[in-house]
Amino acid sequence: MKRYHFLFLLLISFALILACNKEEIDDQKPEIDLDISGAFPHNCDSIYFDETFVFKAIFSDNTELGSYSIELHQNFDHHAHSTEVITCDLSPVKTPVNPFHFIKSYTIPDGSSEYVTNLEIEVPNGNDNNDFDEGDYHFFISLTDKEGWSTQKGLNINLLRRTVN
């Protein structure tokens, strides 16, 4: 009887040890780094209509990255969601007539804990309604890891037309 009692206690102890062996929980947000060589855009940079630019940043996470999205939208009313300390010189407040708007999501290859973007984004001059409005815009980056943690970076930029001399 003592032998069965000992085996029973041994089985219970083993079950408790297994139950307490928890997987490590990811509780860290991913990071967006614009301090790498060639990173673009930075806060207060200009992007030009009818041109393509390369969005370059480095994303990292302690376990695994998931996806990211980019949004460009007008900031003619000077609303704020910039994450940068440096403030930019803004144009006077104005009412949008035909503002440019871009929003798109992108996947990151499975298993990546670090990823460098080299994303070409074309900014058209206008649409069927006419030329897009020049001026103050936000370039908003949202990065999510596989566990669902996210971080954002909001940049103030200018969308302009190049002047030809």
TORVEXDREN-504245 format. One record per residue (C-alpha): residue number from 1; y, x, z. Coordinates in nm, 2 decimals. Layout:
BEGIN
<pt resi="NUM" c2="Y" c1="X" c3="Z"/>
...
***
This chain:
BEGIN
<pt resi="1" c2="0.00" c1="0.00" c3="0.00"/>
<pt resi="2" c2="0.24" c1="0.28" c3="0.09"/>
<pt resi="3" c2="0.17" c1="0.43" c3="-0.26"/>
<pt resi="4" c2="0.28" c1="0.10" c3="-0.43"/>
<pt resi="5" c2="0.59" c1="0.08" c3="-0.20"/>
<pt resi="6" c2="0.68" c1="0.44" c3="-0.29"/>
<pt resi="7" c2="0.64" c1="0.37" c3="-0.67"/>
<pt resi="8" c2="0.84" c1="0.06" c3="-0.64"/>
<pt resi="9" c2="1.13" c1="0.25" c3="-0.47"/>
<pt resi="10" c2="1.10" c1="0.52" c3="-0.73"/>
<pt resi="11" c2="1.13" c1="0.27" c3="-1.01"/>
<pt resi="12" c2="1.42" c1="0.09" c3="-0.85"/>
<pt resi="13" c2="1.60" c1="0.43" c3="-0.80"/>
<pt resi="14" c2="1.54" c1="0.53" c3="-1.16"/>
<pt resi="15" c2="1.67" c1="0.19" c3="-1.28"/>
<pt resi="16" c2="1.99" c1="0.23" c3="-1.07"/>
<pt resi="17" c2="2.05" c1="0.58" c3="-1.20"/>
<pt resi="18" c2="2.01" c1="0.46" c3="-1.56"/>
<pt resi="19" c2="2.24" c1="0.17" c3="-1.49"/>
<pt resi="20" c2="2.51" c1="0.40" c3="-1.35"/>
<pt resi="21" c2="2.50" c1="0.63" c3="-1.65"/>
<pt resi="22" c2="2.80" c1="0.49" c3="-1.84"/>
<pt resi="23" c2="2.93" c1="0.60" c3="-2.17"/>
<pt resi="24" c2="3.27" c1="0.77" c3="-2.18"/>
<pt resi="25" c2="3.54" c1="0.51" c3="-2.24"/>
<pt resi="26" c2="3.81" c1="0.59" c3="-2.49"/>
<pt resi="27" c2="4.14" c1="0.51" c3="-2.32"/>
<pt resi="28" c2="4.37" c1="0.73" c3="-2.52"/>
<pt resi="29" c2="4.61" c1="0.63" c3="-2.80"/>
<pt resi="30" c2="4.59" c1="0.82" c3="-3.13"/>
<pt resi="31" c2="4.89" c1="1.04" c3="-3.22"/>
<pt resi="32" c2="5.12" c1="1.06" c3="-3.52"/>
<pt resi="33" c2="5.26" c1="1.41" c3="-3.59"/>
<pt resi="34" c2="5.56" c1="1.46" c3="-3.82"/>
<pt resi="35" c2="5.62" c1="1.82" c3="-3.71"/>
<pt resi="36" c2="5.37" c1="1.97" c3="-3.96"/>
<pt resi="37" c2="5.48" c1="2.17" c3="-4.26"/>
<pt resi="38" c2="5.59" c1="1.95" c3="-4.55"/>
<pt resi="39" c2="5.59" c1="1.63" c3="-4.34"/>
<pt resi="40" c2="5.79" c1="1.34" c3="-4.49"/>
<pt resi="41" c2="5.98" c1="1.13" c3="-4.42"/>
<pt resi="42" c2="6.17" c1="1.23" c3="-4.10"/>
<pt resi="43" c2="6.42" c1="1.02" c3="-3.92"/>
<pt resi="44" c2="6.75" c1="0.99" c3="-4.12"/>
<pt resi="45" c2="6.59" c1="1.10" c3="-4.45"/>
<pt resi="46" c2="6.67" c1="0.94" c3="-4.78"/>
<pt resi="47" c2="6.41" c1="0.80" c3="-5.03"/>
<pt resi="48" c2="6.52" c1="0.71" c3="-5.38"/>
<pt resi="49" c2="6.45" c1="0.40" c3="-5.59"/>
<pt resi="50" c2="6.26" c1="0.44" c3="-5.91"/>
<pt resi="51" c2="6.09" c1="0.75" c3="-5.77"/>
<pt resi="52" c2="5.76" c1="0.84" c3="-5.60"/>
<pt resi="53" c2="5.75" c1="1.02" c3="-5.27"/>
<pt resi="54" c2="5.46" c1="1.17" c3="-5.07"/>
<pt resi="55" c2="5.42" c1="1.04" c3="-4.72"/>
<pt resi="56" c2="5.28" c1="1.34" c3="-4.52"/>
<pt resi="57" c2="5.18" c1="1.33" c3="-4.16"/>
<pt resi="58" c2="4.89" c1="1.43" c3="-3.94"/>
<pt resi="59" c2="4.70" c1="1.17" c3="-3.74"/>
<pt resi="60" c2="4.47" c1="1.27" c3="-3.45"/>
<pt resi="61" c2="4.26" c1="1.10" c3="-3.19"/>
<pt resi="62" c2="4.04" c1="1.22" c3="-2.91"/>
<pt resi="63" c2="3.73" c1="1.04" c3="-3.05"/>
<pt resi="64" c2="3.77" c1="0.87" c3="-3.39"/>
<pt resi="65" c2="4.05" c1="0.74" c3="-3.61"/>
<pt resi="66" c2="4.04" c1="0.39" c3="-3.77"/>
<pt resi="67" c2="4.32" c1="0.30" c3="-4.01"/>
<pt resi="68" c2="4.69" c1="0.31" c3="-4.06"/>
<pt resi="69" c2="4.96" c1="0.10" c3="-4.22"/>
<pt resi="70" c2="5.30" c1="0.17" c3="-4.36"/>
<pt resi="71" c2="5.59" c1="-0.08" c3="-4.37"/>
<pt resi="72" c2="5.93" c1="-0.03" c3="-4.53"/>
<pt resi="73" c2="6.19" c1="-0.31" c3="-4.46"/>
<pt resi="74" c2="6.56" c1="-0.35" c3="-4.46"/>
<pt resi="75" c2="6.77" c1="-0.27" c3="-4.15"/>
<pt resi="76" c2="7.10" c1="-0.41" c3="-4.27"/>
<pt resi="77" c2="7.16" c1="-0.59" c3="-3.94"/>
<pt resi="78" c2="7.08" c1="-0.27" c3="-3.74"/>
<pt resi="79" c2="6.79" c1="-0.42" c3="-3.55"/>
<pt resi="80" c2="6.61" c1="-0.15" c3="-3.35"/>
<pt resi="81" c2="6.25" c1="-0.03" c3="-3.34"/>
<pt resi="82" c2="6.31" c1="0.33" c3="-3.40"/>
<pt resi="83" c2="6.10" c1="0.56" c3="-3.18"/>
<pt resi="84" c2="6.31" c1="0.86" c3="-3.25"/>
<pt resi="85" c2="6.57" c1="1.01" c3="-3.01"/>
<pt resi="86" c2="6.81" c1="1.12" c3="-3.28"/>
<pt resi="87" c2="7.03" c1="0.84" c3="-3.41"/>
<pt resi="88" c2="7.13" c1="0.82" c3="-3.77"/>
<pt resi="89" c2="7.47" c1="0.73" c3="-3.93"/>
<pt resi="90" c2="7.42" c1="0.37" c3="-4.04"/>
<pt resi="91" c2="7.61" c1="0.18" c3="-4.32"/>
<pt resi="92" c2="7.81" c1="-0.12" c3="-4.22"/>
<pt resi="93" c2="7.62" c1="-0.44" c3="-4.14"/>
<pt resi="94" c2="7.55" c1="-0.65" c3="-4.45"/>
<pt resi="95" c2="7.36" c1="-0.95" c3="-4.56"/>
<pt resi="96" c2="7.06" c1="-0.87" c3="-4.77"/>
<pt resi="97" c2="7.06" c1="-1.00" c3="-5.13"/>
<pt resi="98" c2="6.74" c1="-0.85" c3="-5.27"/>
<pt resi="99" c2="6.59" c1="-0.61" c3="-5.02"/>
<pt resi="100" c2="6.29" c1="-0.39" c3="-5.09"/>
<pt resi="101" c2="5.99" c1="-0.46" c3="-4.87"/>
<pt resi="102" c2="5.66" c1="-0.27" c3="-4.87"/>
<pt resi="103" c2="5.36" c1="-0.32" c3="-4.64"/>
<pt resi="104" c2="5.01" c1="-0.18" c3="-4.70"/>
<pt resi="105" c2="4.71" c1="-0.08" c3="-4.49"/>
<pt resi="106" c2="4.49" c1="0.22" c3="-4.55"/>
<pt resi="107" c2="4.15" c1="0.33" c3="-4.41"/>
<pt resi="108" c2="4.07" c1="0.67" c3="-4.28"/>
<pt resi="109" c2="3.73" c1="0.83" c3="-4.36"/>
<pt resi="110" c2="3.46" c1="0.74" c3="-4.09"/>
<pt resi="111" c2="3.41" c1="1.01" c3="-3.83"/>
<pt resi="112" c2="3.76" c1="1.16" c3="-3.86"/>
<pt resi="113" c2="3.93" c1="1.27" c3="-3.54"/>
<pt resi="114" c2="4.21" c1="1.43" c3="-3.75"/>
<pt resi="115" c2="4.35" c1="1.33" c3="-4.08"/>
<pt resi="116" c2="4.64" c1="1.46" c3="-4.30"/>
<pt resi="117" c2="4.80" c1="1.20" c3="-4.52"/>
<pt resi="118" c2="4.91" c1="1.29" c3="-4.87"/>
<pt resi="119" c2="5.00" c1="0.93" c3="-4.98"/>
<pt resi="120" c2="5.21" c1="0.88" c3="-5.29"/>
<pt resi="121" c2="5.43" c1="0.58" c3="-5.26"/>
<pt resi="122" c2="5.63" c1="0.45" c3="-5.56"/>
<pt resi="123" c2="5.96" c1="0.28" c3="-5.48"/>
<pt resi="124" c2="6.06" c1="0.06" c3="-5.78"/>
<pt resi="125" c2="6.42" c1="0.01" c3="-5.88"/>
<pt resi="126" c2="6.40" c1="-0.37" c3="-5.86"/>
<pt resi="127" c2="6.20" c1="-0.68" c3="-5.92"/>
<pt resi="128" c2="6.25" c1="-1.00" c3="-6.13"/>
<pt resi="129" c2="6.54" c1="-1.10" c3="-5.90"/>
<pt resi="130" c2="6.74" c1="-0.78" c3="-5.99"/>
<pt resi="131" c2="6.78" c1="-0.43" c3="-5.84"/>
<pt resi="132" c2="6.68" c1="-0.38" c3="-5.48"/>
<pt resi="133" c2="6.95" c1="-0.35" c3="-5.22"/>
<pt resi="134" c2="7.05" c1="0.01" c3="-5.12"/>
<pt resi="135" c2="7.11" c1="0.10" c3="-4.76"/>
<pt resi="136" c2="6.95" c1="0.13" c3="-4.42"/>
<pt resi="137" c2="6.58" c1="0.07" c3="-4.40"/>
<pt resi="138" c2="6.30" c1="0.13" c3="-4.15"/>
<pt resi="139" c2="5.99" c1="0.33" c3="-4.23"/>
<pt resi="140" c2="5.73" c1="0.20" c3="-3.98"/>
<pt resi="141" c2="5.40" c1="0.37" c3="-3.93"/>
<pt resi="142" c2="5.12" c1="0.21" c3="-3.73"/>
<pt resi="143" c2="4.80" c1="0.41" c3="-3.64"/>
<pt resi="144" c2="4.49" c1="0.26" c3="-3.49"/>
<pt resi="145" c2="4.17" c1="0.43" c3="-3.36"/>
<pt resi="146" c2="3.82" c1="0.30" c3="-3.38"/>
<pt resi="147" c2="3.84" c1="0.15" c3="-3.03"/>
<pt resi="148" c2="4.15" c1="-0.05" c3="-3.12"/>
<pt resi="149" c2="4.42" c1="0.17" c3="-2.94"/>
<pt resi="150" c2="4.73" c1="0.20" c3="-3.15"/>
<pt resi="151" c2="5.05" c1="0.39" c3="-3.17"/>
<pt resi="152" c2="5.36" c1="0.33" c3="-3.38"/>
<pt resi="153" c2="5.64" c1="0.55" c3="-3.51"/>
<pt resi="154" c2="5.96" c1="0.39" c3="-3.64"/>
<pt resi="155" c2="6.20" c1="0.59" c3="-3.86"/>
<pt resi="156" c2="6.55" c1="0.51" c3="-3.98"/>
<pt resi="157" c2="6.58" c1="0.60" c3="-4.35"/>
<pt resi="158" c2="6.81" c1="0.53" c3="-4.64"/>
<pt resi="159" c2="6.69" c1="0.38" c3="-4.97"/>
<pt resi="160" c2="6.93" c1="0.49" c3="-5.24"/>
<pt resi="161" c2="6.98" c1="0.54" c3="-5.61"/>
<pt resi="162" c2="7.02" c1="0.89" c3="-5.73"/>
<pt resi="163" c2="7.36" c1="0.95" c3="-5.89"/>
<pt resi="164" c2="7.35" c1="1.13" c3="-6.22"/>
<pt resi="165" c2="7.65" c1="1.36" c3="-6.29"/>
***
